[in-house]
Amino acid sequence: MSLDTVITSSLLTPPQATAHRDSTALVLMGGGARTAYQAGVLKALTAMLRHDTPERAPPFPFQLMVGTSAGALNVTYLASQAHNGLDALPKLADFWQTLRSEHVYRLDTPMWARTNKLVAGWALSRQVQRHRALLDSDPLVHTLHNAISVSQLEANLAQGVLAGVAVTASSYSTGVHWTFCQTSPDHPSRPWGRPDRRADMQPITIEHLMASSAIPFLFRAVPLWVNGRKEFFGDGSMRQSSPLSPAIHLGARKVLAIGVGQPQRAGLVRQSEDEPTAGTIAGHAMASVFNDTLQTDVEQAQRVSRTLRSLPSRLTEALPYRPVEVLSIQPSESMDELALRHVGALPASTRDMLVGLGALSTTKGSVGSAAALASYLLFEPPFVRALIGMGEFDAHARRDELLAFFRPGAAC
């Protein structure tokens, strides 16, 4: 988030936005199966808030929800459960633990075609012709329709349980990064625009979630309507330069951001002078798509907010913008290493086909790429449980910060 975001979002928000001035936003980044980690953080947060306020049932702690890719699925699920108050947060972990890869994608290839590179390539090309992607994402459509009540999300906004929900996606048609926002009836925010990123106010649907989570090459592009025309969209992690911006534009003054970044990734990949394998290239490409810009944006937001707080009080009272408090949580351990321990849990069709293509290998020299690729596709209980456990551990390690962040009257 730049100074430009802080200033222009405030200037674009009319004076009646003061009711939302203290809004707390949840921002969840993308990363395929890795985002089960976010469910662990929120599950632990529930236990902390309950312990901190035993005399009453804490309400739902977020007024604004912003998500990207699989993070968009998480925030929309939570938004549809927000009427349950704090009970909504652990429900996300429960949902994740019911998932299997077959609930997210399908790879229809005969067993005999999975072990030879030439035959595997032919079989995969037929899959691409049928689904315009390497994987069939129809199972995810069915899963989301069963798990997320769009009508309940709308009711939660209408009743003031939430102030706004936003999901992001990247347009293949124009190259613009779009944020789609649905807000409560009295929310004052309007669409905003920049040369490479824009926002539109429209009801969030399952199609928006499929677009936001359409990993390039793996899942097919999804058509959405913007400015009266149809455009095709892919994963919101692409071209995402300012992940905190939508929350700020919607009026957030406090932001909890949970990423699934992988700063330790380079340590797992072996140094080699050999030509990179298909798995190495695939893992690098996936890491590039999900290049987590969260930490850079958080640092910028904190720097701008410190500058605003340092101004004389008479000046800040006259200014139309305010500092933003941001708390960011990221994995403390390597997700690649964790995925490597569970790569055998991949569905046999997926694992064998990727091995047959040379895109997945656990041999010496390529374990890092194998793990990186697998970690996005491992929607299986052993890996999901490990991620949720890591999220709970990391949240408890930041207990004091989290409780201070949510304590009523805490200064922004």
C-alpha positions in Angstrom: 0.0 0.0 0.0 1.4 3.3 -1.1 0.8 6.8 0.2 -1.3 7.3 -2.9 -3.6 4.5 -1.7 -4.0 6.0 1.7 -4.7 9.5 0.4 -6.9 8.7 -2.5 -9.0 6.2 -0.7 -9.8 8.7 2.0 -10.5 11.5 -0.5 -12.8 9.2 -2.5 -14.7 8.2 0.7 -17.4 10.8 1.6 -17.7 12.2 5.2 -20.6 9.8 6.1 -18.1 6.9 6.0 -17.2 7.7 9.7 -19.4 4.8 10.8 -16.9 2.5 9.2 -13.8 4.3 10.3 -12.8 1.7 12.9 -13.6 -1.3 10.6 -11.3 -4.3 10.9 -10.5 -6.1 7.7 -9.3 -9.7 7.1 -7.1 -10.0 4.1 -6.3 -13.6 2.9 -3.7 -14.3 0.2 -3.8 -17.1 -2.4 -1.8 -20.3 -2.7 -3.9 -23.3 -3.5 -3.9 -26.0 -0.9 -1.4 -24.0 1.1 -4.2 -21.7 2.3 -5.4 -24.3 4.8 -2.8 -22.6 6.9 -5.1 -19.6 7.2 -7.8 -21.8 8.7 -5.4 -22.8 11.4 -4.5 -19.2 12.3 -8.2 -18.3 12.6 -9.0 -21.4 14.6 -6.4 -20.4 17.1 -7.6 -16.8 17.1 -11.0 -18.1 18.1 -9.6 -19.8 21.2 -7.7 -16.7 22.2 -10.7 -14.4 21.9 -12.9 -16.7 23.8 -10.4 -17.0 26.6 -9.9 -13.2 26.7 -13.7 -12.5 26.9 -15.2 -15.5 28.8 -18.1 -13.4 30.2 -19.7 -12.9 26.7 -19.8 -14.5 23.3 -17.6 -12.4 21.1 -19.2 -11.2 17.8 -17.7 -11.9 14.4 -14.4 -9.9 14.6 -14.2 -8.6 11.0 -16.3 -6.0 9.2 -14.5 -6.3 5.9 -13.3 -9.4 4.1 -10.8 -9.4 1.2 -9.4 -12.5 -0.5 -7.4 -13.6 -3.5 -7.4 -17.0 -5.2 -8.0 -19.7 -2.6 -7.9 -16.9 0.0 -11.0 -15.6 -1.8 -12.7 -18.9 -1.2 -11.8 -18.7 2.5 -13.1 -15.2 3.1 -16.3 -15.8 1.2 -17.0 -19.0 3.2 -16.4 -17.0 6.4 -18.6 -14.2 5.2 -21.4 -16.6 4.6 -21.0 -17.9 8.2 -20.5 -14.5 9.9 -24.0 -14.5 11.4 -22.7 -17.3 13.7 -20.3 -14.8 15.3 -17.0 -16.1 16.4 -18.1 -19.7 15.8 -17.7 -19.0 12.1 -13.9 -19.1 12.3 -13.3 -22.7 13.4 -15.9 -23.8 10.9 -13.4 -22.9 8.2 -10.9 -25.4 9.6 -13.7 -28.0 9.8 -14.5 -27.4 6.1 -10.9 -27.8 5.1 -10.6 -31.1 6.9 -13.5 -32.5 4.8 -11.7 -31.7 1.5 -10.1 -34.1 -0.8 -8.3 -33.4 -4.1 -11.3 -35.0 -5.9 -13.5 -32.2 -4.5 -11.3 -29.6 -6.1 -10.1 -31.0 -9.5 -10.2 -34.1 -11.7 -7.6 -35.5 -14.0 -9.3 -38.0 -16.3 -6.5 -40.2 -17.8 -6.3 -43.9 -18.2 -3.8 -45.7 -15.9 -1.8 -47.1 -18.8 -1.2 -43.6 -20.1 0.5 -42.2 -16.9 4.0 -43.7 -16.9 5.4 -42.9 -20.3 6.2 -39.3 -21.2 5.0 -39.5 -24.8 1.8 -41.3 -23.9 1.2 -39.1 -20.9 1.7 -36.0 -23.0 -0.9 -37.3 -25.5 -3.4 -38.1 -22.8 -2.9 -34.7 -21.1 -3.4 -32.9 -24.5 -6.8 -34.6 -24.8 -7.6 -33.4 -21.2 -6.6 -29.8 -22.3 -8.8 -30.1 -25.4 -11.8 -31.1 -23.3 -11.4 -28.7 -20.4 -9.1 -26.0 -21.8 -6.8 -26.6 -18.9 -4.7 -29.4 -17.4 -7.2 -30.1 -14.7 -11.0 -30.2 -14.7 -12.2 -27.7 -12.1 -15.9 -28.7 -12.2 -15.6 -30.6 -8.8 -14.7 -27.3 -7.2 -17.8 -25.6 -8.6 -19.9 -28.3 -6.9 -18.0 -28.1 -3.7 -18.4 -24.3 -3.4 -22.1 -24.4 -4.2 -22.5 -26.9 -1.3 -20.3 -25.1 1.1 -21.1 -21.4 0.5 -24.5 -19.8 0.7 -24.4 -16.7 -1.4 -27.9 -15.8 -0.2 -26.7 -15.9 3.4 -23.7 -13.7 2.6 -26.1 -11.2 1.1 -28.3 -11.4 4.2 -25.2 -10.8 6.4 -24.4 -7.7 4.5 -28.0 -6.5 4.5 -28.3 -7.0 8.3 -25.0 -5.2 9.0 -23.2 -8.2 10.2 -20.5 -7.3 7.6 -19.7 -4.1 5.9 -18.1 -5.5 2.7 -16.6 -8.5 0.9 -14.1 -8.3 -2.0 -12.4 -10.8 -4.2 -9.7 -10.2 -6.8 -9.1 -11.7 -10.2 -6.9 -10.9 -13.2 -8.3 -10.3 -16.7 -6.7 -12.2 -19.5 -8.7 -10.0 -21.9 -7.2 -6.7 -20.8 -4.4 -7.4 -18.3 -6.2 -5.4 -15.6 -6.3 -6.7 -12.0 -9.9 -6.4 -10.8 -11.4 -6.3 -7.3 -15.1 -7.2 -7.1 -16.9 -5.7 -4.1 -20.2 -6.3 -2.5 -21.1 -4.1 0.5 -23.8 -3.4 3.0 -26.6 -1.0 1.8 -25.3 1.9 3.8 -21.7 1.5 2.9 -20.4 4.7 1.2 -17.5 3.2 -0.9 -17.6 3.6 -4.7 -15.5 1.9 -7.5 -12.0 3.1 -7.8 -9.4 2.8 -10.6 -5.7 2.9 -11.4 -4.0 2.2 -14.7 -3.5 -1.5 -13.9 -6.1 -2.2 -11.2 -9.7 -1.4 -10.8 -12.7 -2.2 -8.7 -16.4 -2.8 -9.5 -19.4 -3.1 -7.2 -21.3 -6.3 -8.0 -22.7 -9.3 -6.0 -20.1 -12.0 -5.3 -21.0 -15.3 -7.0 -19.5 -18.7 -7.3 -18.3 -17.6 -10.7 -16.2 -14.8 -9.1 -14.6 -17.3 -6.8 -13.8 -19.7 -9.7 -12.3 -16.8 -11.6 -10.2 -15.7 -8.6 -8.8 -19.2 -8.0 -8.3 -20.2 -11.7 -4.6 -21.1 -11.5 -3.1 -20.5 -15.0 -2.7 -23.6 -17.1 -4.2 -25.8 -14.3 -7.7 -24.4 -14.3 -9.7 -22.9 -17.2 -10.4 -19.2 -17.4 -13.8 -17.9 -16.2 -15.9 -15.3 -18.0 -17.2 -12.4 -15.9 -19.0 -9.1 -16.9 -17.3 -5.8 -16.3 -18.2 -2.4 -17.8 -21.0 -4.1 -19.9 -18.7 -6.5 -21.6 -17.5 -10.1 -21.0 -13.9 -10.7 -20.1 -12.1 -13.9 -19.2 -10.4 -14.1 -15.8 -7.7 -16.1 -14.1 -6.1 -16.3 -10.7 -6.2 -13.1 -8.7 -2.6 -13.6 -7.5 -1.4 -12.6 -11.0 -0.5 -8.9 -11.2 -1.4 -8.3 -7.6 0.8 -5.4 -6.7 -1.1 -4.0 -3.7 -3.1 -6.7 -1.8 -4.0 -4.4 1.1 -5.4 -1.7 -1.2 -9.0 -3.0 -1.4 -9.4 -3.2 2.3 -8.1 0.4 2.7 -10.4 1.7 -0.1 -13.4 0.0 1.7 -12.6 1.9 4.8 -10.5 -0.4 7.0 -8.5 1.2 9.8 -7.2 -2.1 11.1 -6.1 -5.0 8.9 -5.2 -8.6 9.8 -3.4 -10.1 6.8 -2.6 -13.8 6.5 -0.3 -14.9 3.7 1.2 -18.2 2.7 4.5 -16.8 1.4 7.6 -19.0 1.1 10.7 -17.0 2.0 12.5 -20.3 2.8 11.9 -21.8 -0.6 15.4 -21.2 -2.0 16.9 -23.2 0.8 15.1 -26.3 -0.2 15.9 -26.3 -3.9 19.3 -28.0 -4.7 22.0 -25.9 -6.3 22.9 -27.7 -9.6 24.5 -27.0 -12.9 22.2 -29.5 -14.6 19.5 -28.3 -17.0 16.3 -27.7 -15.0 13.7 -30.5 -15.0 10.1 -29.9 -16.0 9.3 -30.1 -12.3 11.8 -27.4 -11.5 10.3 -25.1 -14.1 6.8 -25.9 -13.1 7.6 -25.2 -9.4 9.3 -21.9 -10.3 6.4 -20.9 -12.5 3.9 -21.6 -9.7 6.0 -19.7 -7.2 6.0 -16.8 -9.6 2.2 -16.8 -10.0 1.8 -16.8 -6.2 4.7 -14.3 -5.7 3.5 -13.0 -2.3 3.7 -9.2 -2.4 2.0 -9.0 1.0 5.1 -8.3 3.1 6.2 -5.5 0.9 2.8 -3.9 1.0 2.6 -4.4 4.8 5.9 -2.6 5.3 4.8 0.3 3.1 1.5 0.6 5.0 3.3 0.6 8.3 5.8 3.2 7.1 3.1 5.5 5.7 1.1 5.1 9.0 4.1 6.0 11.1 4.6 9.1 9.0 1.0 10.1 9.5 1.2 9.6 13.3 4.3 11.7 13.5 2.5 14.8 12.1 1.3 17.5 14.5 -2.1 16.7 15.9 -3.7 19.9 14.5 -2.5 19.0 11.0 -3.8 15.4 11.2 -7.2 16.5 12.4 -7.5 18.7 9.3 -6.4 15.9 6.9 -9.0 13.6 5.3 -7.0 10.4 5.9 -5.9 8.3 8.9 -3.1 5.8 9.7 -3.9 2.1 9.3 -2.8 -0.6 11.8 -1.7 -3.7 10.0 -0.8 -7.1 11.6 0.6 -9.7 9.2 1.1 -13.4 9.9 3.1 -15.7 7.6 4.2 -19.4 7.9 7.2 -19.9 10.2 8.3 -23.1 8.5 8.9 -24.1 4.9 5.8 -25.3 3.2 7.8 -27.0 0.5 9.5 -29.2 3.1 6.1 -29.9 4.7 4.7 -30.8 1.3 7.6 -33.1 0.5 6.7 -35.3 3.5 3.2 -35.7 2.2 3.7 -35.8 -1.6 2.6 -39.5 -1.6 -0.9 -38.4 -0.6 -1.5 -36.9 -4.0 -4.2 -38.8 -6.0 -2.6 -41.6 -7.9 -3.8 -40.2 -11.3 -2.3 -36.8 -10.6 0.9 -38.1 -9.1 1.5 -40.7 -11.9 0.7 -38.3 -14.7 3.0 -35.6 -13.4 5.8 -38.2 -12.8 5.2 -39.5 -16.3 5.7 -36.0 -17.7 8.8 -35.4 -15.6 7.0 -32.5 -13.9 7.0 -34.2 -10.5 10.0 -36.1 -9.0 11.3 -36.8 -5.6 14.8 -37.8 -6.8 17.8 -36.1 -5.5 18.3 -32.7 -7.2 14.6 -32.1 -7.8 12.9 -32.5 -4.5 12.4 -28.8 -4.1 10.5 -28.5 -7.3 8.4 -31.6 -6.6 7.4 -30.2 -3.3 6.7 -26.7 -4.6 4.3 -28.0 -7.3 2.7 -30.6 -5.0 2.0 -28.1 -2.3 -0.5 -26.2 -4.4 -2.4 -29.4 -5.4 -2.3 -31.4 -2.1 -5.9 -31.0 -0.9 -5.5 -34.2 1.2 -6.0 -34.7 4.9 -2.4 -35.3 6.0 -1.1 -32.1 4.4 -4.2 -30.1 5.4 -3.9 -31.2 9.0 -0.2 -30.3 9.1 -0.9 -26.8 7.6 -3.7 -26.1 10.1 -1.4 -27.2 12.9 1.3 -24.9 11.7 -1.2 -22.0 11.5 -2.4 -22.6 15.1 1.2 -22.8 16.3 2.2 -19.5 14.6 -0.9 -17.7 15.9 -0.3 -18.8 19.5 3.3 -17.6 19.1 1.8 -14.1 18.3 -0.8 -14.3 21.0 0.0 -11.0 22.6 0.0 -9.1 19.4 -3.3 -10.7 18.2 -5.1 -9.9 21.5 -3.8 -6.4 21.5 -4.9 -6.0 17.9 -8.5 -7.0 18.7 -8.8 -5.4 22.1 -11.6 -2.8 22.1 -10.3 0.8 22.0 -6.8 -0.2 20.8 -5.2 2.7 19.1 -4.8 2.5 15.3 
